[in-house]
Amino acid sequence: MDDALYWIQPGNRAAACIVAAEDYPMTYLEVVFRYGATPGETELRAIDGMREVYGVLRVDFNSQERSVRVRFDASRLKADAVSRLLRQAGVDVRERLALA
């Protein structure tokens, strides 16, 4: 059980069995939002905490386009939830952009 993620689920005979997370592949999606005010140090720290807890894998800011691209685990979150998390972190999220 080195560094893998495990959880317990009921087995066939009413006994518990251990299942490795790699047995269930995750679906990753990316979403891009335009933002208004440039995030500061406080917002970036909050985003780092969001990344560790909610299944957000990567957050990339593009200051020239004033956009933020988020890669997340779609089995845990939806795009609306990602925008809500960004807003809770203090990012001035405006609208969702279409990915090209």
C-alpha positions, 0 to 999 in steps of 0.5 A: 500500500505504498503511496496509492489511495485506497478505500474500503467497499463491501465485497460479494459476501458481505465482507469488506475488501480493499480497492485501489484508486488506480482500479477506477480511472478518473476523468479530467476536464479543463475549463477556462474563465475570464477574471477581472481583478488580478489575484493577489497573494491571499487568493493564490494561497486559497487556490492552493488549498482548493487544489489540495482538497477538492480534486483540482489538479492544476490552475494556470493564470494567463495575465495577458488574456486575463484568464484562468485555466483549471484542470479538475477531476470530473468525477468529483466536480463540475465546471459550475463548482469550479467557478464557485470555488474560485470565487470563494478563493477571492478570484474575480471570475467573470465568464466561462470561455470556450476552449478552442 
